Amino acid sequence: DQLCNTVATARWFTEARQAQADTFAMVEQITTPTCWLVAGDDPIADAAASRRVQQRLKAASEFHDLAGFRHEVFNEARRDVPFALMRNFIKHQLR
């Protein structure tokens, strides 16, 4: 996010890649329900890769492909959409 940082270090990159690999390898052990709010037009992160991880979950999950959204879904002009989806997810989890 260039509003916060202008440089991604090599260390950040390698650590982020390792965290992604660890998550993918252990995804079937996740037991907490999750809500995936994925930016459909993200130029940085691959929405299809997120979907592949979500589909391997054994825990309850929701996947929302937010077409027209870019990387930071809560910073979009239409941020009411992901906020509403998250509120609804939390509301249903508290039942």
C-alpha positions as CSV (number, residue, x, y, z in Angstrom):
1,D,0.0,0.0,0.0
2,Q,1.9,3.1,-1.2
3,L,-0.1,5.3,1.1
4,C,1.7,3.6,4.0
5,N,5.0,2.3,2.5
6,T,6.8,2.9,-0.8
7,V,9.3,0.0,-0.5
8,A,8.7,-3.8,-0.1
9,T,12.0,-5.3,1.0
10,A,13.3,-8.6,-0.2
11,R,12.9,-9.9,3.4
12,W,9.2,-8.9,3.4
13,F,8.7,-10.7,0.1
14,T,10.4,-14.0,1.3
15,E,8.5,-13.9,4.6
16,A,5.2,-13.3,2.9
17,R,5.8,-16.1,0.5
18,Q,6.7,-18.5,3.4
19,A,3.6,-17.5,5.3
20,Q,1.4,-18.2,2.3
21,A,3.1,-21.6,1.8
22,D,2.6,-22.4,5.5
23,T,-1.1,-21.4,5.4
24,F,-1.7,-23.5,2.2
25,A,0.0,-26.5,3.8
26,M,-1.9,-26.3,7.0
27,V,-5.3,-25.0,5.8
28,E,-7.1,-28.2,6.6
29,Q,-6.2,-27.7,10.3
30,I,-8.1,-24.4,10.5
31,T,-11.2,-24.9,12.6
32,T,-12.4,-21.3,13.0
33,P,-15.1,-20.1,10.6
34,T,-13.7,-17.6,8.0
35,C,-15.1,-15.0,5.7
36,W,-13.2,-14.3,2.5
37,L,-13.6,-10.8,1.0
38,V,-11.6,-11.1,-2.1
39,A,-11.0,-8.2,-4.5
40,G,-12.0,-9.5,-7.9
41,D,-9.9,-7.0,-9.8
42,D,-6.8,-7.1,-7.5
43,P,-3.6,-6.4,-9.5
44,I,-1.5,-7.7,-6.6
45,A,-3.1,-10.8,-5.1
46,D,-4.5,-13.6,-7.2
47,A,-8.2,-14.1,-6.4
48,A,-8.2,-17.6,-7.8
49,A,-5.4,-18.6,-5.5
50,S,-7.4,-17.3,-2.5
51,R,-10.4,-19.4,-3.8
52,R,-8.2,-22.5,-4.0
53,V,-7.2,-22.1,-0.3
54,Q,-10.7,-21.4,0.8
55,Q,-12.0,-24.5,-0.9
56,R,-9.6,-26.7,1.0
57,L,-11.0,-25.5,4.4
58,K,-12.9,-28.0,6.5
59,A,-14.2,-25.3,8.7
60,A,-17.3,-23.3,7.7
61,S,-16.4,-20.4,5.4
62,E,-17.9,-17.9,3.0
63,F,-16.1,-16.6,-0.1
64,H,-17.1,-13.3,-1.7
65,D,-15.5,-12.3,-5.0
66,L,-15.9,-8.6,-5.1
67,A,-15.9,-7.8,-8.8
68,G,-14.6,-4.3,-9.5
69,F,-12.7,-4.1,-6.2
70,R,-9.0,-3.8,-6.0
71,H,-6.5,-4.8,-3.3
72,E,-7.8,-3.0,-0.2
73,V,-11.6,-3.8,-0.1
74,F,-12.2,-1.8,3.0
75,N,-10.6,1.3,1.4
76,E,-12.8,1.2,-1.7
77,A,-15.4,3.9,-2.6
78,R,-18.0,1.1,-2.2
79,R,-16.6,-0.1,1.1
80,D,-20.1,-0.5,2.4
81,V,-20.3,-3.7,0.5
82,P,-17.5,-5.6,2.3
83,F,-18.5,-4.1,5.6
84,A,-22.1,-5.4,5.2
85,L,-20.8,-8.8,4.2
86,M,-18.6,-9.0,7.3
87,R,-21.3,-7.7,9.6
88,N,-23.7,-10.4,8.2
89,F,-21.0,-13.1,8.6
90,I,-20.3,-12.1,12.2
91,K,-24.0,-11.9,13.0
92,H,-24.6,-15.4,11.8
93,Q,-21.6,-16.8,13.6
94,L,-22.8,-15.4,17.0
95,R,-26.1,-17.4,16.8
